[in-house]
Amino acid sequence: MDIIITFRTSFLDPKQSVEIRDPHIIGRKYLRGNFAIDLISSVPWSSLFQTDNQSLNFFLDSLGLLKLLRLSRLYSTVQRSNLAQDIKVYLKVIMMAIFLLVFMHVLSCIWFFIVFQ
């Protein structure tokens, strides 16, 4: 769903300061940008390619971690929004808390993998 929505979401052209609503231009920009990362992270590769090779299964499962790169787009979205400055500050604090929680979760998973595997 995220890929479909992103293909249909307009964007602001920084050079002309005009909102681009043409689906073909939006699609081309998305295909040149984050589409590959979104596609790789969205497909359940380990379900499609079931093998007995544990290292390959681990690698296919790890491709889902690319979803974390989507969080980085959240910062630029808040920066470019037309919200009041005080609301942007609150959103940045919330984003910082989310990034901190995700970072702690990833470190905990790595720690669990190192200790118990």
C-alpha positions in Angstrom: 0.0 0.0 0.0 2.9 2.4 0.8 4.3 2.0 -2.7 0.9 2.7 -4.3 0.3 5.7 -2.2 3.8 7.1 -2.9 3.2 6.7 -6.6 0.1 8.9 -6.3 1.4 11.5 -3.8 2.2 15.0 -5.2 5.4 16.8 -4.4 6.6 20.4 -4.4 9.1 21.3 -7.1 11.9 23.2 -5.3 13.0 25.1 -8.4 9.6 26.4 -9.5 7.8 26.3 -6.1 4.9 24.5 -7.8 3.1 21.4 -6.6 3.5 18.6 -9.2 0.4 16.6 -9.6 1.1 14.8 -12.9 1.2 11.0 -12.2 3.8 10.4 -14.8 6.3 12.9 -13.3 5.5 11.7 -9.8 6.1 8.1 -10.9 9.4 8.9 -12.6 10.7 10.8 -9.6 9.7 7.9 -7.3 11.3 5.3 -9.6 14.6 7.2 -9.6 14.4 7.7 -5.9 13.3 5.4 -3.1 11.3 2.8 -5.1 14.1 0.2 -5.1 14.5 0.3 -1.3 10.7 0.3 -0.8 10.2 -2.7 -3.1 13.1 -4.7 -1.6 11.9 -4.1 1.9 8.2 -4.8 1.2 8.5 -8.2 -0.6 8.5 -11.2 1.8 11.6 -12.7 0.1 12.0 -15.5 2.7 8.5 -16.7 2.0 9.0 -16.7 -1.8 12.4 -18.5 -1.7 12.2 -21.2 0.9 15.6 -22.9 1.2 17.5 -25.1 3.6 20.4 -22.7 3.6 20.3 -20.9 6.9 22.6 -18.1 5.9 20.5 -17.3 2.8 17.3 -17.4 4.9 18.9 -15.0 7.4 19.9 -12.7 4.6 16.4 -12.7 3.0 14.9 -12.0 6.4 17.4 -9.1 7.0 16.2 -7.4 3.8 13.1 -6.3 5.9 15.4 -4.1 7.9 15.5 -1.7 4.9 12.1 -0.5 6.2 14.1 1.5 8.7 15.2 3.7 5.9 11.7 4.8 5.4 11.8 6.5 8.8 14.5 8.9 7.5 11.9 10.3 5.1 9.8 11.3 8.0 12.2 14.0 9.0 12.2 15.7 5.6 8.4 15.5 5.5 8.1 17.4 8.8 10.7 19.9 7.6 8.8 20.7 4.4 5.4 20.8 6.0 3.4 24.0 6.3 2.9 23.6 10.0 3.6 26.2 12.6 7.1 26.2 14.0 6.0 25.2 17.6 4.2 22.2 16.1 7.2 21.2 14.1 9.3 21.2 17.3 6.8 18.8 19.0 6.9 16.6 16.0 10.7 16.5 16.0 10.7 15.6 19.6 8.3 12.7 18.9 10.4 11.6 15.9 13.5 11.6 18.1 11.7 9.4 20.6 10.6 7.0 17.8 14.2 6.9 16.4 15.5 6.2 19.9 13.1 3.4 20.5 13.8 1.8 17.1 17.6 2.1 17.7 17.3 0.5 21.1 15.2 -2.3 19.6 17.7 -3.0 16.9 20.6 -3.0 19.4 18.6 -5.4 21.7 18.0 -7.7 18.7 21.7 -7.7 17.9 22.6 -8.4 21.5 20.1 -11.2 21.7 21.5 -12.7 18.4 25.1 -12.5 19.7 24.4 -13.9 23.1 21.9 -16.7 22.4 22.9 -17.8 18.9 
